[in-house]
């Protein structure tokens, strides 16, 4: 039985902080392990990626691809999730399903830059018309196989490919 005055932490459960600048005998006195003079001996140093005049690694590596400064933010919605909302009665399959209908049903929270239909299975409703910005090939095939229709109203290259098929 342990007594309250004998309680201790497990060995190695915490590390004692090194007190720098506390005399020569501590091993971290005088310059406190920072060397002598120069930028890094002083506070407020921010030289991440700086290699002392040598070309930094991130500048030596080749640049690949393209990253847009303002990429489109899509609401990615799976068609099996839309089917679940239709089955529960929150989404009306007789009308046109667009961004406003999806927001009203609670499928998506806000409009963003548009809706992107994803997925290739799990859709069984008949005669459903979608008016969205983008749809994957699998989603288009599944909706059309069920007798539905997809109207794409953004002229992106992938939307053109989807219309052509």
C-alpha positions as CSV (number, residue, x, y, z in Angstrom):
1,X,0.0,0.0,0.0
2,X,1.5,3.3,-1.1
3,X,1.2,6.4,1.1
4,X,0.4,9.9,-0.2
5,X,3.9,11.1,0.7
6,X,5.4,8.4,-1.4
7,X,3.5,9.1,-4.7
8,X,5.8,9.6,-7.6
9,X,5.5,9.9,-11.4
10,X,6.7,6.9,-13.5
11,X,10.4,7.2,-14.4
12,X,10.7,8.9,-17.8
13,X,7.2,10.2,-17.8
14,X,8.3,13.8,-18.0
15,X,11.5,15.6,-19.1
16,X,13.0,18.3,-17.1
17,X,13.4,21.6,-19.0
18,X,17.0,22.7,-19.6
19,X,17.5,26.0,-17.9
20,X,19.9,27.8,-20.2
21,X,22.2,30.7,-19.3
22,X,22.6,29.7,-15.7
23,X,26.3,29.5,-15.3
24,X,29.3,27.7,-16.8
25,X,28.8,24.6,-14.6
26,X,25.4,23.9,-16.2
27,X,26.9,23.2,-19.6
28,X,24.4,25.7,-21.2
29,X,25.8,28.9,-19.7
30,X,27.0,32.2,-21.2
31,X,25.7,31.8,-24.8
32,X,23.1,29.3,-23.8
33,X,23.9,26.8,-26.6
34,X,23.4,29.4,-29.4
35,X,27.0,29.9,-30.4
36,X,28.5,33.4,-30.8
37,X,27.0,36.4,-32.5
38,X,25.1,36.2,-35.8
39,X,21.4,36.1,-36.7
40,X,20.6,32.8,-35.0
41,X,22.1,33.9,-31.6
42,X,19.4,36.5,-31.3
43,X,15.7,36.1,-30.8
44,X,13.1,36.4,-33.6
45,X,14.9,34.2,-36.2
46,X,12.8,33.1,-39.2
47,X,15.1,31.6,-41.8
48,X,13.2,28.4,-42.8
49,X,14.5,27.0,-46.0
50,X,17.4,29.5,-46.1
51,X,20.6,27.6,-46.9
52,X,23.2,30.4,-46.4
53,X,23.3,31.6,-50.0
54,X,23.1,28.2,-51.6
55,X,20.1,27.7,-53.8
56,X,17.4,26.3,-51.4
57,X,16.0,22.9,-52.0
58,X,12.5,24.0,-52.8
59,X,13.9,26.2,-55.6
60,X,16.2,23.5,-57.0
61,X,13.3,21.1,-57.5
62,X,11.5,21.2,-60.9
63,X,8.1,22.8,-61.0
64,X,5.3,20.4,-62.0
65,X,1.7,20.9,-63.1
66,X,-0.5,23.8,-62.4
67,X,-2.2,25.1,-59.2
68,X,-4.9,27.6,-59.6
69,X,-4.8,30.6,-57.3
70,X,-8.6,30.5,-57.0
71,X,-9.7,26.9,-57.6
72,X,-13.4,25.9,-57.8
73,X,-14.9,24.7,-54.6
74,X,-17.5,22.1,-55.5
75,X,-20.2,20.5,-53.4
76,X,-19.4,16.8,-54.1
77,X,-22.5,14.8,-53.7
78,X,-22.8,11.0,-54.2
79,X,-25.8,9.8,-56.1
80,X,-26.5,7.0,-53.6
81,X,-26.8,9.8,-50.9
82,X,-29.3,11.6,-53.1
83,X,-31.2,8.4,-53.5
84,X,-31.4,8.1,-49.7
85,X,-32.9,11.6,-49.4
86,X,-35.4,10.8,-52.1
87,X,-36.4,7.5,-50.3
88,X,-36.8,9.4,-47.0
89,X,-39.1,12.0,-48.7
90,X,-36.8,15.0,-48.0
91,X,-36.1,15.4,-51.7
92,X,-38.8,15.5,-54.4
93,X,-37.9,13.3,-57.4
94,X,-40.6,14.8,-59.6
95,X,-39.1,18.3,-59.8
96,X,-35.7,19.4,-61.0
97,X,-33.0,18.7,-58.5
98,X,-30.6,21.6,-58.4
99,X,-28.5,23.5,-55.9
100,X,-31.5,25.2,-54.3
101,X,-33.4,21.9,-53.9
102,X,-30.3,20.2,-52.4
103,X,-29.9,23.0,-49.9
104,X,-33.6,23.0,-48.9
105,X,-33.4,19.2,-48.4
106,X,-30.2,19.5,-46.3
107,X,-28.0,17.5,-48.6
108,X,-25.5,20.4,-48.9
109,X,-25.1,23.3,-46.6
110,X,-24.3,26.1,-49.0
111,X,-24.0,26.7,-52.8
112,X,-20.2,27.2,-53.1
113,X,-19.3,27.1,-56.8
114,X,-21.8,24.4,-57.8
115,X,-22.7,20.8,-57.4
116,X,-20.6,17.8,-58.6
117,X,-22.4,14.5,-58.9
118,X,-20.2,11.5,-58.0
119,X,-20.6,7.7,-57.9
120,X,-21.7,5.0,-60.2
121,X,-24.1,2.8,-58.3
122,X,-26.9,3.0,-55.7
123,X,-29.3,5.1,-57.8
124,X,-32.6,3.5,-58.7
125,X,-35.2,6.4,-59.0
126,X,-36.9,6.8,-62.3
127,X,-37.3,10.0,-64.3
128,X,-35.2,12.3,-62.2
129,X,-33.9,15.5,-63.7
130,X,-30.7,17.0,-62.4
131,X,-29.4,20.5,-63.1
132,X,-25.8,20.5,-61.9
133,X,-22.4,21.9,-62.8
134,X,-20.5,18.7,-63.2
135,X,-21.1,14.9,-63.2
136,X,-18.7,12.0,-63.4
137,X,-19.1,9.5,-66.3
138,X,-20.2,6.9,-63.8
139,X,-22.8,9.1,-62.3
140,X,-24.1,10.1,-65.7
141,X,-24.3,6.4,-66.8
142,X,-26.2,5.4,-63.6
143,X,-28.7,8.2,-63.8
144,X,-29.4,7.7,-67.5
145,X,-29.7,3.9,-67.0
146,X,-32.4,4.6,-64.4
147,X,-34.3,6.8,-67.0
148,X,-33.2,10.1,-65.5
149,X,-31.6,13.1,-67.2
150,X,-28.7,15.4,-66.3
151,X,-28.4,19.0,-67.5
152,X,-24.9,20.4,-67.1
153,X,-24.7,24.2,-67.1
154,X,-21.0,24.9,-66.8
155,X,-18.9,24.8,-69.9
156,X,-15.8,23.1,-68.5
157,X,-13.7,20.6,-70.6
158,X,-14.9,17.7,-68.5
159,X,-18.5,18.8,-68.8
160,X,-18.1,19.0,-72.6
161,X,-16.7,15.4,-72.6
162,X,-19.7,14.3,-70.5
163,X,-22.1,16.0,-72.9
164,X,-20.5,14.4,-75.9
165,X,-21.0,10.9,-74.6
